[in-house]
């Protein structure tokens, strides 16, 4: 262990395999090997030694330890670990209840409410919620897994579409931590940050169809020590895909809805094909809907496949594959001034090319001149196109009665194009518009490997994670036609021969993580946990293009690198169940987020700036870190379930991007805003007065404040004591669920308090109420169809006008208003017919 602590200070370059980005169905694999220096080998050798020592001691002790049994196509795009022991009942009614700690009394059933439950096992993760697949039953089919999380107290999810599928228009917070400060995995595969233009993974929407989700583990606050993530400051989400069925069959679901929504899902399960239990499933999902304002549609299609090969009674190898093709017309970012002057339905000009052309010349036809920034009210168009392929092999081996080995090897490729038609850069032919297209690609490969050893009253868990990620972020400018063409340029057309490459950057990142933890149960109802992780992430960036007339600098950051390193990030927790119905817990952890990456001036990355700015800031940069504390209580009985969770977090070196200028030509300043303190409380209560009726209520309070003022360009901004942007101080959630024979019905309501929009808190976005209602009826077996179900949903029942995403791609201003808001969808209707066979 001493060798490990010493060696973590050194950077390393391990042998690597890169799985190239895959365009459409073609796959190219490039294998590149690099020799590592002896100093670098020291780091890896030390951690591997710890794992080998653990395995050796396990084999030596296995003969004396008591045996413990374990239960256990259509293309629109133009772009060329262990599951939860308790399972959900087939039909559960009622809203959320499981905010509190994880352990149910040994031998008792885990409480279950509408697919959301507390795990039936002790955990080292403090506030831990488990959502089964039935949590999707009352949502509109195809709803993203992130939107499902909005049922949980302390979680704030917003999106500009009713299903939460617009990757450029969604935002999630947990206990004040934003989505780029949370960890995400799928079957143990790290998904990186689910932000627009993800640089180290892919959005959960693109990783798996929601119909294929078996369950999800949500950890708030300290998070999961073993999660392979470079950014889990405040918890995370572990998604687990469902396994193929044992019997031949399938599922067909068809949804129709407002704005010409069509959602189709088809899945076929092979059943057991061999005596050893070989089985697989293949599914196809297609979601197509028109925008609820403006013109254009948001289309996505996805293929998932999974093969499972059991080995003996307790081991298995599985292969998972995901293909995702997404093409979306984006909504226009607006400001409060635009909203109050022109209303919520202001959007891009497309397909009215003439109006966009004239606006670029200062001739406004839609009242843009009434606002404080007429040129930025609307652009001709904005689109997002991404193609992802993700593959992984997951091996689970029961080596002895007490020793289990889990390993995942994965590869991921992405090719994307995001377009804005800008009035700020003219085309060479004289047109006052041009198309700015960012073409990021991701190529990453990695593996995780962990051993779990049970001895006496202890469970020892240790493992490693390595990943190499190549992220390319280039931007190109393409010519738009003259107005005399009398045409409507298609934003999704194939474009080649750019007349300019404003900038380009290529990143290469190696990440290595080691963790070791022990869970001790001195008595049957007490769980104590202690452990630590070590994280080392090194990024090098090169500048491949720069046009000073566009970037405003002679040189953008390139030929430089940064290393995020922490040898000892501790995590301790305890969980105690008493008097059968009562439970208390606490959780404390120290976490670090590696330096984020981004194209020039696109996000709060220390690399997304000029070379001069990087050179000036690099000596003073430090990775974001925090200490997160949770303490909670839970009560469970047949008719009442309640919990209260208090949390506190101390941030250090919080990086923020401060924006000015236009959306398509933002002026970004990346600053260390110093320390941030967060305090909060979640409380929920579920009452079950009669059979099949559940009434749920929860409240969440949060106060996150900056702890120092900020000085930049000679101006000091009064930030000390100001609230953290974009997250509400108060949220209220309530649900009523009722089941009568084969009919399920639910009513849900949420209040989102007002949210600070600027860093100085001189501008707030108003709070709002949001309600939804739905019902489904199961007809049972009809002909060859099994469980034929008809469902109906209404979202935004009272047609509330409200701001959904804030900041988003364009960020937030120091003070005042800014064009970085997205509106939420108005009332929407959906009907679904689903059947198994």
N, C-alpha and C positions, 0 to 999 in steps of 0.2 A: 504494500500500500504506500510506503514511503517513496518507492521508486515511481509509483503512479503519480503521486502529488508533485514530485519534482519534474517529471517528464511532461506534465500537462502544460508547462510554460513554453514549450517549444512548438513551433508550427510543424506541419507534416504534409507529405504528399503521398498518399497510398496508391498502390496499383488500382487502376480504375477501369470500369467498363462503361461506355456511354451508349445509351440506346437513343438513337437519333429521333428527332421529331418526325412524326408520320403524317403525311398529307394524304387524306382519304384512306384508301385501303392498302397503300404501298408501305412496306416496312424496309428500312435500311438500318443495318446494325454496324456500328463502327467500334472496334475494340482498340483502345490505346493504352499502352502500358508505360509507366514511368517508374524509374528506380528511386527509392526513397533513401534518404541519408540515414546514417546510423542513429543520429540523434532523434530523428523522427520515429524510427522503429522502436525506440525506447518507450515512447508513449503507448503504442499499441501492444507491445510485448508485455508491459506491466499489467494492462487491463486484461489481456488474454490469460496471463498467469493467474490472475484472481479467479477467472471463470473456471480454469482447469483445476485449480485447487479446490474450488467449491464442488466440482463434479467428482473429484477424487475422494473427498471426504464423504460425499454422499454414497458412493459405492461401498466405501469401507464400513459405513454405518448401516447400510440397508438391511443387513442380516439381523440386526438387533432391534430395529425399530418396528413397532407394531404396525401391522398392515392397515391402511386407510383406503377404503374403496372410494373412487371418484364417480359422482353422478355425471354421472355425467358423460327498293329504296329510292327513298326520294332525296335528291340533293338540291338544296336551294343555295348553299354557300358557293361563292365563286372562288374560294380559296383552293388553288391547286394544292385480447388476447383472450383472453378467455371470456366466453359469454357468461351472462348472469345466470345463476342457478335457478332463480324463480322465473316462471314464464307467465305470460298474460293469459287470462281465460279467453275463450273464444268470443264472448260477448260481455264487455264491461261497460258500465254506464257511469258517467260522472266526470268532473273536471280534475284539475290538478290537486295533488295533496302532498307530493313527496319532495319537499324542499329540504328536509332535514338530513341528519346524518344517516349513514348507510346500514347500520346493522340492525336487523330485527332480532328479537330474542331467539336464541338457538332452539331449533326445532319448531319454531312457529312459522306460519306463512307470512311472506312479505306483503304488506298492505298494498292494495292495487286499486287504482282509480283511473278509469278511462285510459288504460294502456300506460299509465304513469305510476311507477311504484318505487319503493325503497328496496334496494337490493337485499336479498335474503342471505347475504354473507357479510362478514366484517370487512371493512375497507380502510385503507390508509388515506382516504381522500377527503375527509371532512364532509362538507355539504355535497351530497352526491345523489343525483336523480337518475332513474332508469326509465326510459320510454320504450315500450314494446311497439310492435307493428300496429296494434289496435289504436294507438294514438293518432294514426292517420285516418281512421275510419270516419271521423266527423269532419275532416277537412276536404276541400275540393281535390279530387284525384289529380295527381301530378304536383301537388303542393310541395315546395322544397323542404328539405329536412330542417333548414334553419328557421323557416317560418313556423314549423311545428313547435320549436323551442319557445315561442312567445307565450305559451301557456304557463311557463315556469316563473314563479316570483323572482324578481331581480333581473329578468331578461327583457331587454327592449329590442324588438325586431321591427324594422320598417322597410317597406318596399313600394315602388311606384306601380306595381301590378298586383292583382289579387292573389296570384299563386306564389309570389316571391321568386320568380324565375328570371327576372331581368338582372343579369350579372352586373350591369352598370348602374342599377337603381335599388340595390338592397344594402342594408346596414344592420349589424347586430352588436349589442353591448351586453355584457354580463357583469353585474356589480360595478359598473363604470368602466370596465375594460372593453376596448373596442375590438373588432374582429381581427385586427393585425396584432393584437396582444393575447390572443387565445390560440390554443393548439387544436388541430383537427387531424383525425386519422380515419381510415377505412380499412377494416380487417388488419389493423396494424401498419398499414401503409401511410406514411406522412403525407398530408395534403397541402401543407404549407399555409400561407395566408389567403383566405378566401376574399381577396380584395379585387377590384377591377384592375385588369392587367397584372394578374398574379405573376410573380417572378420566380417562385420556388414550388409550384404545385398547381392545383386547380380547384375551382369552386366545387363545393359539395354537389351542386346541381349537375355539374358535368361529370361527376365521379360515379354516381349510381342513380338509377331510377328509384323514386321513393317507394314504389310498389315492391321493390326487392330488398327493402330494409327489414331486418329481423328485429333489432333493438338498438338503442343508443344509450350510452352512458354519458352523463353530463356532470362535470365536476366544476364547482364554482369556488373561486378564491385561490387556494393554494395549488390546485390542479393535481395531476397524476405524475408522480415522480418518474415513472418509466416511459412516459409518452415521448415518442421521437418527434421533437419540435424545437425550433430555435426561437420561438416567440411566445411561449405559454407563460406569460406573466400572471394571468388571472384566471386560470382554469382551462378547460377544453372540452371537446366533444369527440367521443369514440363511437364510430358507426360500425355496425356489424351487418354484413349481408346475410340473407337467409340461405339455408342450404337447399339443394334439390330435394324434392319429395321422394319418398320411398316407392310410391306407386306412379305409374304412367298417368299423366293428366296435364292440366293447364289452367290458365286463367285468361279471360277476355274482358276488357272494360272499355266502354265508350262514353265519353263525356261531351255534352254540348253546352254552350254558354253564351253569355253576352259578348258582344264584339266579335262574333263569328268564331268563338273558341271551339276548337276540336281537340280533344285529348284521347288518344288511342293507346292502349297497352295490351300486348299479347305476350303470354309466357307459356312455354312448353317444358314440362318436366319429364325426363326419360324414365323415371323409376329405376329400381335396381336392375342393372344390366348383367351382373356377374354374381356368382356365389359370394365373392368377397365384398359386395355392396357398392360397386362402381355406379355412379349416377351423375347426372348433369342437368342443368337447365339453360335455356336460351330465351332471352326476352327482347322485344322491340317496343320502343316507346316513341310516339310522335305527338308533339304539342304545337299547335298553331293557333294564333289569335291575332286579331287586329289590335292596334293601339287604341286605347280608349279616348285619346285625343290626337289630333293631327292625322297624318297619313302614314301607312306602312304597317307591316306585321312583325310579329316576334315568333320565330320558328325555331324548333329544336327537335332533333331526332337522336335516338340513343339505342345502342345495343349493349346488353349485358350478357355474360355467359359465365357459368361456374361449374367446374368439375371437381368432384370429391371422390377420393380413393381411400377408403378405410384400410388400416393396417392393423390387424388383430382387433382387440376389443377397445383399446384406449389410445390408438395413434391414428394419424391420417395425414394425407397430403392433399391439398386443394389448389386449384388454379382459378384465378379470377381475371376476367377481361372486361374492359369498358371501352366503348367507342362513342364519342359524343360529337355532334355536328350542330353548331348553334349559329343562327343568323338573325340578328335583331336590329330593327330600326329603334334608335334610342329617343327618349324624351329629352326635350330641351331643358337645360338648367336655367332656373330663373332666380330673381331676387325678390325680396319682400316688396320692393318698389314696383317691379313688374307685376307681381300678383295683385297688389292693391290698385294698380292703374288699369291693367288690361284683363284681369281675371285669371282663373286657374287654367283655362284652356289654351293659353298662349303656347305655341309650339313651333317647330321648324317649318319652313316654307314648302318643303317638298310636298307635292310635285310642281308647285308654282315657281318655275325657274325664273320667270320674268320678275316676280316680286322680289326674289332674293337678289337678282342682278341689279335692279334699281336701288334696293336698299344699300347695296355695297357702294353705290354711287351717291348715296345720301338722299335718295328720293324714297320716302317712306309712304306706304299705302295702307298700313294696318294700325295706325295710331302709335307707332314706335316712338315718334317724336315727342309724345306726351310723357315719356319716361325720362329718367336721369341718365340713361345710356342707350340711345336708340340703336346703335350699331350692334350691340350685344343681345338685343331682345330675342332675335331669331336668326338661325343660320339656315342655309338651304337644306342640309341634312346631316345626320350623324348615324353611323351604323357600327355594329360590332359583329365580327365573324371569327369563330374559333373552331378548330378541329383538335380534339384530344384523343389520345389512345393511352390507356393505362393497363398494365399487366403485372401480375404478381403470382408467385408460388409461395404457399404458406404450408410449412411443415410443423406438425405437432407430434412429438414422440414421448411416450411414457417409457423412460429408460429403465427405471426400477419402480418398485412400489411407491417410493418417496421422491423420485427425481423426474421432473418433466422438463422437456426442451422445446422451446418455440422459436422458429426462425421464419423470416419473411425476406424474399428477394424480389425486388420490384424495378420496373422501368416505366418511364413516362415521357411522352413527347407531345408537344403542343405547337401548333402554328396558328397565328392569329393576325387579324387586321382590324384596326379601329380607325374610323374615318370621321373627320370634320370637314365640311366645306367652309373655308374661311374667307371673310371679306378683308382680311388684313394682309393678304399676299396675292398680288395680281398674277395672272398667267402670262407667259411670253407673248401670246397672240393678242394681248390687249384686254382680255376679259378681266373684270375687277374681282373675280373669284378664282380660287384654286382649291384642289382637294389635298388635304394633309392626311396622310395615312401612316400610322405607326404599325410596324410589322414585327412584333416581338415573337421570339421562339424560345422554347424551353426544351432542354435535353437533360434528363437526370436519371441516375441509377443509384441504387442503394440497397442496403440490407440491414436487418435487425436480427439479433440472436440473444436469447435469454434462457437462463436456467432457474427453475423453481424447486426448492428442496424443503421437504417437510420433515422435521425431527422434533420429537416430543411435542411441546406446545408452541414451537416456532415454525414460521414459514419464511425462508430466506429466498430472496429474489434478486438476481443480478443479471445485467446484460449490457450490450453495446449496440450502437447504431452508427453507420457510416453512410454518407451520401456525397456524390459529386454532382454538381448542378452547373450546367452551362446556360446562361441566360443572355440572349442577344436582343437589344432594344435599338432599332433603327427607325428613323422617320424620313418619309419621302414626300415630295410635293409633285402633284400631277396637274396638268393643264385642264381647265374647263373650257367649254365651247363659247363662242360669241353668241349674243342674243339673236343675231340674224339667222342662226341655225334653225330657229323655230322648233326646238326639240326639248325633251325632258330627260336630262342626263340621269341614268340609273346609278344611284350611289353604290350598288353592289356589282357593278360591271367589272370585268377584268381590266385592270389598268397596268400598263407597262411603260417603260422609257420615261421615268420621272425627269423633270427638268431641273430638280434640285434635291439634294440630300442635306437637310438642315443640320442634322446631327446623327451620330451613331455611337453606341457603346456596347461592349461585350464583357460580360462578367463570368468568372469561373470561381466556384466556391466549393471548398471541401469542408465537411462537417463531421465531427466525431463526438459521440456522447457515451458516457459510461455511467451506470447507476448501480447502487447496492442498497438494499433495504431489508429490514427484518420486522416481521409482524409477530408479536408474542401475545399469547392468550393465557395469562397466569391462572385465571378462573374462567368458567364457561361464558360469563356475561361481560367480561372486560377484555378489550383489545388495545394493545399498546404498539405503536409503530415508530420506527426511527430509520432514517436512511439519508443518502445524499446522492447527488449526481454531479458529474463533471462535464463541461461543455466547451468545445473548442471549434470555432468556425472561422475560416480564413477566406477572404474574398479579394480577388485581384480584378481590376477593371482596366480595359484598354479603350481608348477613343479611336473610332474608326472613321468618323466624319465630323466636320464642323464647318458651318457657314457663318462667319462672324456677323454678316448683315442680318441674320435671323436670330442667332443666339445672343448677340451683343457682347461676345467675348472672343478673344483671339484663340483661346484654348479651353476646352471643357475637360473635366477630370478624366485622366487616363494615365496608364503606366504606373498606377499606384495601387495600394492595397491596405486593408485593415484587418485586424484579428480581434475577435471577441473570445475571451477566455475566462473561465471561472473554474478553479480546481475543486471547490467545495461549496455546493449549494445544498444546505441541509433541509430536511423536512421531518417534522415530528408531529404525531397526532395520537389521540386516545378516544376511545368510544366505550361508554358504560351503559348497560341496560339494567334497569332495576324495577322491582315491583311489576314485572311482566309488561306493563304498558308504557313505561317511562324510559327515556333515553337521553343522555347528554354526551356531548363530544367537543373536542377542540382540534384545531389544525393550524400549524405554523409552518411557513416555508419561505425560503429565499430563492428568487428566480432571476434569470437574466434573459434578455432578448438580444439576439445578434443584430449587427448593423443591417438595416433593410437596404434593398436595392431598388433602383428605378431608372427609367429613362430620364434624360435631362429635363429638369424642372417639372417632373410629373408627380412626385411624391416627396415625403419628408425623409429623404435618403441623403446621407453625407456625401454620396458619390454623384448626386444629381445636380451638381453645381459647376461653376467654372473651376479651372485648375488653381487660379489664384485664391478663390474662396476655400477650396479644399486645403491648400497648403496652409492657409491662415488658421483654419479650424482644427486640422488633424491633431496637432499636439495637445489640444484641450478636449478632444472627444473621448467619451467613455460610453460603453454600451448601457442601455437602459436596464436598471435593476429594480427590484422591489422586495419588500418583506410583506407577506400577506398573512393575516390572522383571521381565524374563524372560530366562533364558539356558538353552540346551539343546543336546543332542547326540542324533544319531540314526544307527543303523546298519541297513542294509538288504542282505539277501542272499536267495537263493532259499529257504534253509531257516531263517534266523534274522532276525527283525526286532526291534529293541530301541531304546528311547529313554529319556532321562532329562531332566527339565525342572525347573529350580529357579526359584522366584519369590519376590519380595519386594514388599510394598506398604506405603506410609505414608499413612494416612488423616488428614484434618484436618476438624474441625467435624462429626463424625459425629452426626447426629440420631437419637435413639432415643425410642420411646414406652414409658414405664414405667407399668404398669397396676396398679390395685387395684380392689376392689369386685367386683360380679358381672359375668357375661358380658353380660347384657342392660342393665346400668346401670354400665358401666365408668367408673372415675375415672382419667383419663389425664393424665400429666405428660410434656410434650415437652421433652427436654433435649438440650443439646449435651454429649455424653459425652467431648468432646475428641478427642485423637489416638488412633489405633489402629495398631499395627504387626502385619504379617502376614508370616510366613515359611513356605515350604512346598516340597515336593518330590513329583514324580510320576515313577515309573519303571515301564516295562512291557516285557515280553518275550514274543514269539510264536515258538514252535518249530513247524516243519513237517517232522516226521521222515520221513513218507511222503506220497505223493500223496493229496490230499483229506482229510488229517487235520491239524488245527491246534489247538495247545494254547496258551492265552493266560493270562498272569498279570500283575497290576499291583498296586503298592502306592502309597499316597498318604499323606504326612505333612503336617500343618498345625499351626502354632502362631500364633494370632492373639490378641493381648492388648491390653487397655486400658492407656493410658499415664499416666492420672491418676485420682485419687480424685474422687468426685462429692458435692457438697453440695446438698441441697434441703430446704426447710422447716426449716432449722436442723440437719438431721441429715447427717453425713458418712458416706458409704458407701465401704468399702475396695475400690475397683475396680482400682486400679493393679496391673498384673501378672496380673489375672484374665483367663481365656480368654473369647473372644467367644462369645456364646450361640448355640446351635442347630446348630453345625457340629462334626463329629467331628475329633479329632486324628489319627485313623488310619482308613484304608479299605483293604480288600483285595478284588480282583475276579479271578475265574478263569472260564475257559470252555474247553470241549472241543467242537469241531465236526467232524463226519465226514460225508462224502458217499460213497454207494455206489450207482453207477448213477443211478437216479431217486429215491433215498431220501436225504434230508438229516435228520440228527439232531443235537441239541445239548443240552448240560448247562451251566448257568450257576450260579455261586455268588458271593455277595457278603457281606463282613463290614463292618458299620457300627459303628465304635467308639462308646463312650459320648459323650454330648453334654451340655454344660452347659445347664441349664434356667433358672437365675436369674443375674442380673448378678453377684452376689457369689460364684457358683459353689458355694453351699452345697447345691444340689440338682442331681443329674445324672440323665439318662435312660439306662438300661442299654444297652449295645451288643447287637447281635444278628446272627445268620447268616440269610441268605435264599437259597433255591435255587429254580430252575425247570428244567423239562425240556420238550422238544418235538421233534416230528418232522413232516415233510411228504413226501408221495409224489406225484410227477407222473406221471399216467397217459398224458400226451401227448394226441393227438387221439382223441376218442371221439365218433363221429357228427359233429354240427356244432360241438361244443365243442372249443376249442383249449386245450392246457395244462390239462386237468382235473386239479386238485390237491386232495388231501385232507390236512388237517393236524390235529394234536392237540397241545395245550399244557396243562401243569400249572404253576400259579404257587404260590409258597410251599409247595414240595414237602413239607417236613417239618413243616408246620403250626405254624410259629413264632408265638408270641404276642409282639408287639412294638409299640412306639410309633412311629408314622409321623411325622405333622406335629407340630411344636412351635411354640409362640408363636402362629402363624397369625393369625386375626382378632383374638383377644383379647390378643395380645402376651405379654410376659414380666414377671415381678415382680422388684423389686430383690433380694429374698431370699425363700426359702421356696418352697412349692408354689403352683400356680395352675391354674385350670380352663381350660387352653388346649392340651390334648393331644388328638390323634386317634389311634385305633388302626389298624393295618394289617390288611388282609383276611386271613382264614385261607386254607387250601388251596382252590384253585378249579380247575375243569376246563373246557376249551373244545375244541370240535371245529368245523372249518370245511371247507366244500366251495366251491371257486372254479373258475370257468371263463371263458375268453375266447372271443369269437366274432367 
